[in-house]
Amino acid sequence: MIATAGGMFDRADTPIYFAAGESSAYPRHLLLAVNDLHHRSQELRMVKLLDQGHVILLDSGIFNLTNEHKRATGCTMDEALSLPPDEITGFDRLFDRYVELATRYEDRLWGYIELDQGGRDNKIRTRQRLHDLGLNPIPVYHPLNDGWDYFDELAGQYDRLCFGNVVQANHPTRVRLLHTMWERRRQYPHLWVHVLGLSACEWCLPCPPDSCDSSSWLNSLRYPAVRTESAALRRLGELGHRFLYGVGAHRDEACQTYADVLEHTGMTWGALQAAHVQLGDVPHPPRHDREGELAPS
């Protein structure tokens, strides 16, 4: 079993809701991407957050890199993600910076996500390059491309994995992905599954990941949209235009408000999951023989 790196990883601290996106204020748990850490000033800001007690998951920045390639070439996101690393402009620069940051801060990070460019075979080759450098990233599994046998392969070799393809999936597909993830996760009691690009929602109770991340907590600051509120992780609807921030509103105060909201959303998730456990509904019950084999295998 390969233990993925990250000195701040605590298996008992679950579930965790990581805040992604650029902000002047963050909750305790956040995800920072390598593409936002190329400059020394940006790295020093990350160090300051670590010194303040924030728990940081380092994202490889591949999602941003493929988005840039998609916009430059006109291909789809899936096509961009499937390209070999040597066909993506900027991959080598990102790889070098990733290795530098992961090596320097490994003991202070919660973990770092592998450079998941180019499909299953390329991911394996790139991950081996990182292993050869003494780095143990969290591997990424893409259910729509990799095949379920690859999930079992990763789950049998690693203590953690990231689960992709959720962020761009429509609602019915997202529910099916989460439910299948949960069913297969039950076979591996040791495994920690982090779902990429998932906002904590009502589906985190019947099909719980161990952690997830999202940038949707900043939507009201990034887009001219009305804020959507929730209770007990369930969306209740929009508050209305009277709750939109007006011109001249203080952005830093708004960022702090949304950071507090995400922090409390994560606490709500944990409290609800604990209540389910008290009633005998554990998050990942072991599979029984009477349930039969999982399909697809």
N, C-alpha and C positions, 0 to 999 in steps of 0.2 A: 504494500500500500504506500503510495507516494503522498506525503503530507505537503499540501500547498503552503507556500510561504506567507508570512504575515504575523508579526509578533503580537499584534493586538487582537487576533482572532480568539474568541472565547465561545466554545460550542454551547455553553449554557445560556449565552445571551441571544435568545431567539424569541420571537421574530424581530427582524431589523428592517426598517424602512430608510433607505439611503436617499438623500437629496442630491439630485444632479442639476447641473445648470450653473450659470454665472450669477452671483449675488454678492451683496455687501454684508449679508448676514446669513448664517447657516444654523440648522439644528445640529445636534451632537454628531450624528452620522451623516457623512456626505461622500459623494463620488466625484473625483476630479479626474479629468482626462489629460493624457500626455500632450495632446495638441494645444492645450491651454497652459502648458508649463515649459515651453521652449526657452523662455527668457529667464534670466537670473532673478529679476524682480518678481516674476510669477512663482518661481520656486521658493523664494523667501516668504512669500505670502502663504504658501502651503506649510512651510516650517512654522510660521506663526500660528496657524490653525492647529497644527499638531501640538505645539507648546501650550495652547489654550485648552487642550484636552479633547479635541475633536477626533473622531474615529474615521479614518479615510480609506476608502477603497479606490485604488488607482485603476482607471480605465485606460486601455491601450490607445484609444484615439482612432481606431480603425473605422468606426462608424462615421466620424467626421471626414476622414480621408476618402472613403468611398463616396460620400455625398459630394465632395468636391470633384471627384472624378466623374460622377454621374452628371453633374451640371456642366462640366467642361466638354464631355463627349456626347451627351444626349442619350446615353444608355439607361437602363432601369437600375434600381438599387440592387436587385437580385443579381443582375448581370455584372455589376461592378464588384459585388462581394465574391463572385465566383472566379474572378480573374486571378492569376498567379501574382504573387507579390512583385515580381520584377516587371510587371506590366502596369503597375500603379505608380504614378509620379509621386514622389515624396516618401515612399515606403522606407527606403534606406535611412533617411534622416529621422523618421519617426522611430524606427527600430533602434538606432543608436541612442536617441534620447531616452527611450523606454528603458533600455538596459542600464543606462546611467542612473536614472531615478530609482529603478527597482533595486539596484545594487546598493545605492547610498541609503535608502530609507526602508529597506525590507523589514527591519526589526520594529519600526515605528508605524508601519501600515497594517491595516486589517487584511490586506491581500492585494494582489495585482492580477488583472485579467489578461489572458494571453492575446497576442496579436493574431486575431482570427480572420486573416485574409486568405481567400483563395480556395475555399472548400476543404473538405475533410483531409485529403492527402497533403495539401499545402499546410494546413494547420498542424498536422503531425510533424512535418519536416521543420517548420518554424519553432514549434515547441521543443523539439529535440535540440535545435540550436541554442535555445535558452537553457535547457538542462545542461548542455555541455559548458555553458558559462556559469553554472552553479545556481541558476535561478529556477524556481518551481512555481510557475504561474497557475492561476485557476483556468482550466481548459473551458472552452466554449462549445456547447452543443447546439446545432441548428436543426430542429426536428423536421423542417420542410425539405431539407437537402441531405442530411447526413445518414438517415436511416436509423431505425430504433436499435439495431444491433450495436451501433456506435455509442448510443447512450449506455448500454450495458457494458461495453468495453471500457468507457471512461469511469463509470460507476464502480467497476471492479478494480480499477487501478488507482483512483484518486479519492481523497476525502471530501473534496468540493468540486462542483462544476457550475458553470453559468448556462442558463437556458435562454436561447434567443428566439427570433422570429415572432415575438409577441407584440412588439411595439407597433408594427405596421399591419397587424392582423385585424380583420373586422371582428365584431363582437362574437358571432357564432364560432368563428375559427379560434379565437382567443380562448373561449370557454373549453373547446375540445382539446386544445393544446395543454391548458392547465390541468384538465382532468386526467389526460393521458400521462402527463408528467407526474402527477400525484400517484397514480396507480403504479407506475414503474418505480417511483421513489420508495414505495413501501417495501420493495424487495431488498433494499440496501439500508439497514438501520444506521450505518455509520455515515451515510452520505448527507452532505449539506447542498441544497440546490438554491442558487441565487437566480431569480428571473430578471432578465434585463429589460428595462423599459416598461415596467408594470407599476402603475399606481396602486397603493394599498386600497382594496375595494372589497365588496361583499364576497367575491370569489376566493379571497384569501382565507376564508374560514372553512368552506367545504373542501377546497383543493389547495391547502396551504403550502406555499414555498417556505423556505427557512428565512429568506430575505429577498428584497427586491429594490429597485431604484426607479426614480422617475424625475423628470423636470417639469411635470405638469403643475407643481405647486407654485411656479412662477408665471403661469399662463396669463394671469390678469395684468402682469407688468410687461409682458412681452407682446401681447396681442390686444387689440381693442375689443375684448370679449368680456362678457359678464361672468363674474365668479360663480362657479358651481359649488354648492355646499353639500355636506354629507353628515350623516349621523350613524354611529355604529358601523362605519365603513360603507354604508349604503348611500348612494347619491339621492339627494332630495330635490334637486332642480336649481334653477338660477335665482339669485337674490334680486335681480332687477337692476335697471340702469342707474338707480339712485345710489347704488353701492360701488359704482365705478370710481376709480381715482380721477380727479379732475386735473386740469393743467395747473402746475404749480405745487402739486402735492409732493411731499418729501419722500423721495424714493427709498432712502435708507430706512425710514420708519416703516414703510410698506414692506420692505424685504424682511425686517425683523418680525413683523406681524405674521407673514407667511411662513417664516422659519418656525415660529411658535406653533402655528397651526399644524405644520407637518410633524413637529415633535409630539404634539398631543395626539395626532392621528396614529403615529407609531405606538404610543402608549395605549390607545384604545384597542388597537389590534392585539397587543400583548394581553390586555385585560380580558378581552373577549375570548381569546384562545385559552387563557388560564381557566376561565369559567367553563368552557367546554370540557377541559381536562377534568375539572372537579365533578362534572356530570358523567365522567367515564368515556368521553369522546376524545381520544388522544389524536394528535395531528396526523400521525402516520402509522396506523395500526398494521401489524405484520400480516402478510397475506396467508390465507389458509389453503390447504390442498383442495378443499371443496369448491373453491372459487375457480379452479381450473387454470389453464395456461393463459398468459396474456397474449393478445393478438393486436397488432402484428408483432412478430418476434424479431 
